[in-house]
Each structure stands twice: as C-alpha cells, then as structure tokens.
Amino acid sequence: TYYRHHRYVPHFYRYREHSANAENLLPEVSNPEPEVPQPGVPTYPKIPEVFHPAPEVIHPIPEAFHPVPEVVHPAPEPYHLPEVYQPVPEASSPVNTSRVFYGIMFDAGSTGSRIHIYKFIQKDPVELPVLDNEMYHAVKPGLSAYKDNPEEGGNTIRQLLKIAKKTVPEEDWKRTPVVLKATAGLRLLPEDKANALLKEVREVFNESPFFVPNNSVSIMNGAKEGVLAWVTVNFLTGHLYSNTRKTVGILDLGGGSTQITFLPRSKKTIESAPPSYIANFNLFDHKYQLYTHSYLGNGLYAARLATLGALGADGLDWKVFTSSCLPKKFREDVTFGGTTYKVSGIPDGYAGYKLCYYEVMKVIKGVVDQPYEVKGSSVFYAFSYYFDRAVESGLIDGSRGGALEVRDFKKRAKEVCNKMTKYRAISPFLCMDMTYITCLLKEGFGFKDSTVLQLAKKVNNVETSWALGATFDFFRNLNIH
Ligand SMILES: Nc1ccn([C@@H]2O[C@H](COP(=O)(O)OP(=O)(O)O)[C@@H](O)[C@H]2O)c(=O)n1
C-alpha cells in the first residue's frame, strides 16, 4: 500500500473558443450525456483543444523514467521541467487567480482497486487547464475477490474515498466527479455477481459528498480500455500534438486481460485486422483510428490458470493442476477472482523453458491476432505486469524503468526456467510468467526479437494507466467507437 502524490506539469494549453464564454471558467461538461443536463450537475472547464509543445522525435525519454520513491507524500519533489514546458503558478499563491478542479477515477482491476485523483489547474479564463498532479493509491485484492460478499467489496472503495476526501478540499467536493470503471475481473464474473458489486459501489458513491454523474459505475469494454491507455501514454509523452502523427503504441498486461493498441501507419493493418479491432475517436481536434484489442483471459493471472488448465474449472477442490513451468516440489493454493485452485509442479517429471513454452503456447496460438504492422518500427510502451516482471527478474530497475528488447525477455525466461531453484524465492511463478510474456510478444503479437519496448510504470510521474484517458473522456467526450 502506498501513497503517491505526483506533481506534473507537462503541457499547457491555449483556449480556442473562449470568446464565447470568456467569463465562464467552467463551461459545460461534455460527457456523459451532454444533451440531458442532470439537475445540480456542476460544470467544468474544458479539457484542452490544443496543447503544446510536443516532442517531434522520440528520444530515449529520460524524463519518463524519473526515479520516484515508493512513498512521496505529501510534498512532491519539485519536478524539473524540460525547458519547453511552462510551469504553472502554485494554486495557493495569494497573487494568482488560478482555479483548481479535480477528477476522481477508480480503476477496479482484477488484482486490485486503485484511486486516481487528478488535479487540474485553470490558470485563467483565456487558457485551458493543465494537469497539475495525480494522487494515487492502491489496495489488494480487486473487487472480484468479493464476489460473494459485495458489501465488503464496497468497503474497500469506501476506504479509498477517504483519501479523496483528504486530497480534494472540502469546498470542491460537490463539483468533483467520482467515477469507477471495472475491467477484466468483473468481466470474468457471472453477470449477477458483477452487478451486485457495482450496485454496492453505487451506494458507496451516493453516500459520499462527491458529485456522482449518471452511469458513474460501470464495466468498461476492452476496446475502451486499450484506447484510453493509449491516450494517457501519448498525452504524457507529448505525442498528442496537432501537427504530428507520431505516436507510441501501448502494451498493457493486466491480471485478467491484456491490451495492445497502436496507431497504424499502413492501410493494410486496418484492412487486414478483424473489424472490431479498429477503434475511432476524436481528441484535440484530431480524428484517430487505432488498432486495439483486449484479450479477456490472457492477463497474467488468468493465463497462469489457463496454462494449468484450471481457468473456469470451478469447485474442483480435489484436483491439483500441474505444470512444467513450476518448480517440481512446489505445491500451493492459488486464488484468482475469488476462486481457489490447488496447483503444483510435476514432482517426478520435467520442468524447464522448452516444456513450459509449449504449455503457454496453448493459451496464445490461434487466440492472439498478429497485426500486419507490428514487425515494423513503431515504439511500444509496455507497463503493468510487463513492467513488474521485468523488475522482479532483474531486467530493469524498478524506479527508473528502461528500454528492453523482446529477446531480453526470452533470454531471462530461459535462465529463470532452467534455474528454478535460484529464482524460486522471488516467485515460484516467475518462469511461467516470463515464458508467457515472451510467448505472447513473439508468437502472439508477432514482435521480432529485436523489437524495443519502453518499460514504464509512470511517465512524467503519472501512472501509465487508462485512468487519465478515462478522465479526459469524462470531461470531454472522445466519442470512442
Ligand atoms: N495504475 C495502475 C494500474 C495497474 N497497475 C498494475 O497492473 C497490473 C494488473 O492490473 P489489473 O489487475 O487492473 O488487470 P486487469 O484486471 O485490467 O486485467 C498490476 O501489476 C498492477 O500493479 C499499475 O501498476 N498501476
């Protein structure tokens, strides 16, 4: 459990349409359902039409990998701004007329629930707001673990809301929207169980002092998850710039699902993709057409169970699921999504990389689409469990992140699997996880050994998660379809 309070001043914005409402600091909220105003609904400043400046070239992005201590609370380190960026004055400064507004976004993931509290600053009526900082806090396990006790699940959200009450000044509570989006964990549950959890969260929200918009608690669809994470990362890296089409792709490996999203350069990628893998949306005066897909059941934890043949095999408490990806003498109970399974290595059999690779292949081959363009030179940011496992296996430094080639994952997977006892203390699943990641990247998406991935947990001190993109989508409907 950790607090993060990030100060972040990446871009500033120019207000384009201000003449119409120069007096109005808080123009109408554009999402959700802008055509039907809710009674008592507060209004917000618009998320920028234009922002700048943006890098033309993708550097090794030193600023993306600031070492950040686990606990940074409450005073953030002063963020050293690249010279192209402009600082904003402190909100509390007596001489400035800045107005501050907040957005609270909950990420109800399969392995944890997280709160993101974004603080935006409206410098003056002529300029559009900047993202000033993010407060982030996470709890484990995720909501789906409370499938048989939704009330307790609701309590985890109640606890997280306490942080929001401490972070957002009291006078702003009423106009600060609170939104929760659930991902793979709830998608994988039977509908009635998922609905009971959502209902509970709605009640918790309704008893909070924050603004609860229509439809503020929902399960997000996979395409949106990919697009919104892409929006976050490209915003934070400065690639959503009106005059450039240069962007970075994203690879997100969750517990229950995995997402790949990028902006194709070649028409062939669009034409050869399954139609549902193409998403359109508008942002900052631009129309974007992305390749995106979320593979439900291919997140790291779901894939472990699928490899063991246990995914969906409910109520088999007598059965032990075995795998050559696990240390021979390993035996343990594993819980995912509120169900517990007995798993073990193969005591008198073989274990190691090759056999493990064949096993995980079953979860990937014929399931994962290979986009036409992925063998090209696009830059991909990989985060969530890609990042966590790269750190755990010693490939990158946890505070700095860094660039890795696909072959680095393969080499380390071989090492871990062929010396399981050495790595067992880190995690008995490390061989399975590293082999799965290697196989997903190579056989699944079709990346070359030499493809470079940027591993990042945060970019410019803000979490690389779909949550920021979802907050933009709330304040300014991106019309993802
Ligand atoms: N803001 C976030 C969100 C997730 N994560 C990581 O993402 C991984 C799994 O995400 P998840 O449980 O939400 O996965 P899904 O339910 O979306 O499949 C975990 O390693 C989390 O620690 C993160 O580092 N920061």
The ligand as a MOL file (V3000), in Angstrom:
LIG
                    3D

  0  0  0     0  0            999 V3000
M  V30 BEGIN CTAB
M  V30 COUNTS 25 26 0 0 0
M  V30 BEGIN ATOM
M  V30 1 N -2.4250 2.3710 -12.0430 0
M  V30 2 C -2.0060 1.1250 -12.1440 0
M  V30 3 C -2.8910 0.1060 -12.5010 0
M  V30 4 C -2.4140 -1.2010 -12.5860 0
M  V30 5 N -1.1170 -1.4410 -12.3350 0
M  V30 6 C -0.6090 -2.8030 -12.4240 0
M  V30 7 O -1.2770 -3.5360 -13.4310 0
M  V30 8 C -1.3180 -4.9050 -13.1040 0
M  V30 9 C -2.6700 -5.5690 -13.2090 0
M  V30 10 O -3.7160 -4.7570 -13.4590 0
M  V30 11 P -5.2160 -5.2280 -13.2310 0
M  V30 12 O -5.3450 -6.1140 -12.0630 0
M  V30 13 O -6.0120 -3.9780 -13.2060 0
M  V30 14 O -5.5590 -6.0320 -14.5180 0
M  V30 15 P -6.9450 -6.2360 -15.3130 0
M  V30 16 O -7.9940 -6.5350 -14.3370 0
M  V30 17 O -7.2570 -4.9380 -16.0160 0
M  V30 18 O -6.6690 -7.3390 -16.2620 0
M  V30 19 C -0.7650 -4.9610 -11.6760 0
M  V30 20 O 0.6080 -5.2540 -11.8050 0
M  V30 21 C -0.8990 -3.5810 -11.1770 0
M  V30 22 O 0.0500 -3.3320 -10.1550 0
M  V30 23 C -0.2680 -0.4160 -12.0090 0
M  V30 24 O 0.9120 -0.6380 -11.8060 0
M  V30 25 N -0.7270 0.8550 -11.9160 0
M  V30 END ATOM
M  V30 BEGIN BOND
M  V30 1 1 1 2
M  V30 2 1 2 3
M  V30 3 2 2 25
M  V30 4 2 3 4
M  V30 5 1 4 5
M  V30 6 1 5 6
M  V30 7 1 5 23
M  V30 8 1 6 7
M  V30 9 1 6 21
M  V30 10 1 7 8
M  V30 11 1 8 9
M  V30 12 1 8 19
M  V30 13 1 9 10
M  V30 14 1 10 11
M  V30 15 2 11 12
M  V30 16 1 11 13
M  V30 17 1 11 14
M  V30 18 1 14 15
M  V30 19 2 15 16
M  V30 20 1 15 17
M  V30 21 1 15 18
M  V30 22 1 19 20
M  V30 23 1 19 21
M  V30 24 1 21 22
M  V30 25 2 23 24
M  V30 26 1 23 25
M  V30 END BOND
M  V30 END CTAB
M  END
